[in-house]
Amino acid sequence: MENPHQRKKEPEVVRKKILDTAIELASQKGVMGVSIQGIADLVGITKGGVFHHFPNKQKLLDAMLVVLFQKLDDVFDVHIKSDPVQYGQFTRAYISITLSKEVEGMGSLWDAISMTMLTDHTFNEHWIDWLDSRVQRHHHTDGDLDLSILRYAADGLWLTTFTDVEKPEEAVKLKAELIQRTYPK
């Protein structure tokens, strides 16, 4: 006979809740703000329940990065496919996405990526690997030095806008100018 007070085990649902919670915590507090106990409390399970799905915090963070980068790839692919001008497609997507406070289809994932970029060296290595692979993948459309310079300029503008150093109206104008410069002359 089935016990009506016993919770149904749904490991994939619990695993997803753990990852979603880790991403939310990272978006608010950076990687240092992600704790196993905090996740367990928010998900409503024990620390052992978290460890059942992820043997340690690093494995949880690695799984979180996989989710973040897959979602980011999906957002980039949609943006690139909607761009009718091949030259500079990836760079326009890069500027548009990185300089947006909210990225459609990403929710708090973009905040998590941004916050983690500022707080975790290991994540930066994953970001550089991801970016290098995307640049190689789009080398035929985005291999020019001018486009590389524009991506670096976007990185600098991202840092100032994310840290609220730049005036928002100025950032909007600079973003538009960077995107305009990605088109063939």
C-alpha positions in Angstrom: 0.0 0.0 0.0 1.2 3.5 -0.9 1.9 6.0 1.9 0.0 9.2 1.2 2.4 11.3 3.2 5.5 10.2 1.3 6.7 12.5 -1.3 7.0 11.2 -4.9 10.6 11.0 -6.0 11.1 13.0 -9.1 14.9 13.3 -9.4 15.0 15.3 -12.7 12.5 17.8 -11.2 14.6 18.2 -8.0 17.9 18.4 -10.0 16.4 21.2 -12.2 15.2 23.1 -9.1 18.6 22.8 -7.6 20.3 24.2 -10.7 17.7 26.9 -11.1 18.2 28.0 -7.5 22.0 27.9 -7.9 21.6 30.2 -11.0 19.3 32.5 -9.1 21.7 32.8 -6.2 24.7 33.4 -8.5 22.7 36.1 -10.3 22.1 37.9 -7.0 25.3 37.2 -5.0 27.9 35.8 -7.4 29.4 32.3 -7.1 30.5 33.0 -3.5 26.9 33.4 -2.6 26.0 29.9 -3.8 26.0 27.6 -0.8 24.8 24.0 -0.6 22.9 24.8 2.6 21.3 27.9 1.0 20.2 25.9 -2.0 18.8 23.0 0.2 16.8 25.5 2.2 15.4 27.3 -0.8 14.5 24.0 -2.6 13.1 22.4 0.5 15.4 19.4 0.7 18.4 18.5 2.9 22.0 19.1 2.1 22.3 15.4 1.5 19.6 15.7 -1.1 21.7 18.3 -2.9 24.7 16.1 -2.6 22.7 13.2 -4.0 22.5 15.1 -7.3 25.8 16.9 -7.1 28.7 15.3 -5.1 30.2 18.7 -4.3 29.8 22.4 -4.9 32.2 22.4 -7.9 30.2 19.7 -9.7 27.1 21.8 -9.1 28.8 25.0 -10.4 30.0 23.0 -13.4 26.5 21.8 -14.2 25.3 25.4 -13.7 27.8 26.6 -16.3 26.7 23.9 -18.8 23.1 25.2 -18.5 24.2 28.8 -18.8 26.3 28.3 -21.9 23.7 26.1 -23.6 21.1 28.8 -23.1 23.5 31.5 -24.2 24.3 29.5 -27.4 20.6 29.2 -28.1 20.1 33.0 -27.7 23.1 33.8 -29.9 21.9 31.3 -32.6 18.4 32.9 -32.7 19.9 36.4 -32.9 22.3 35.4 -35.7 19.7 33.6 -37.7 17.5 36.7 -37.6 20.3 38.9 -39.0 20.1 39.1 -42.8 23.6 40.6 -43.2 26.3 37.9 -42.9 29.3 40.1 -42.4 29.6 40.8 -38.6 26.6 38.7 -37.6 28.2 37.2 -34.5 29.7 40.6 -33.5 26.3 42.3 -33.7 24.8 39.5 -31.6 27.7 39.8 -29.2 27.3 43.6 -28.8 23.5 43.4 -28.6 23.4 40.6 -26.1 26.3 41.6 -23.8 25.1 45.2 -23.6 21.5 44.3 -22.7 20.5 44.5 -19.1 17.9 41.8 -19.8 18.4 39.2 -22.5 15.2 37.8 -23.9 15.0 34.1 -23.3 17.6 34.2 -20.5 15.8 35.7 -17.5 18.1 35.7 -14.5 20.6 33.6 -16.4 22.2 36.7 -18.0 22.5 38.3 -14.5 24.1 35.1 -13.3 26.6 35.2 -16.1 27.4 38.8 -15.6 27.7 38.6 -11.8 29.8 35.4 -12.2 32.1 37.1 -14.7 32.9 39.6 -12.0 33.4 37.2 -9.2 34.9 33.9 -10.4 38.2 33.3 -12.2 37.3 29.8 -13.2 34.2 31.0 -14.9 36.2 33.5 -16.8 38.3 30.7 -18.3 35.0 29.0 -19.4 33.8 32.3 -20.8 37.0 32.8 -22.8 36.8 29.2 -24.1 33.2 29.7 -25.1 33.9 33.0 -26.8 37.0 31.6 -28.6 35.0 28.7 -29.9 32.2 31.1 -31.1 34.7 33.4 -32.8 36.3 30.4 -34.6 32.9 29.1 -35.6 32.0 32.5 -37.1 35.5 33.3 -38.4 34.2 33.5 -42.0 31.8 36.3 -41.1 33.5 37.9 -38.1 37.3 37.3 -38.5 38.2 40.9 -39.3 40.4 42.8 -36.9 37.9 45.7 -36.9 35.1 43.4 -35.6 37.4 42.0 -32.9 38.2 45.6 -31.8 34.4 46.3 -31.6 33.9 43.2 -29.4 36.6 44.4 -27.1 35.0 47.8 -27.0 31.7 46.2 -26.1 33.4 44.3 -23.2 34.6 47.6 -21.8 31.2 49.2 -22.2 29.6 46.1 -20.6 31.8 46.5 -17.6 30.9 50.2 -17.1 27.2 49.6 -17.6 27.1 46.5 -15.4 28.9 48.3 -12.6 26.7 51.4 -13.2 29.7 53.6 -13.9 28.4 54.7 -17.3 25.3 56.9 -17.8 22.5 54.8 -19.3 21.7 57.2 -22.1 25.3 57.4 -23.1 25.6 53.6 -23.1 22.6 53.3 -25.4 24.2 55.7 -27.9 27.5 53.9 -27.7 25.9 50.5 -28.2 24.1 51.7 -31.3 27.3 53.2 -32.6 29.2 49.9 -32.0 26.5 47.9 -33.8 26.5 50.4 -36.7 30.2 49.9 -37.2 29.8 46.1 -37.6 28.2 46.5 -41.0 30.3 46.4 -44.2 31.4 49.7 -45.5 
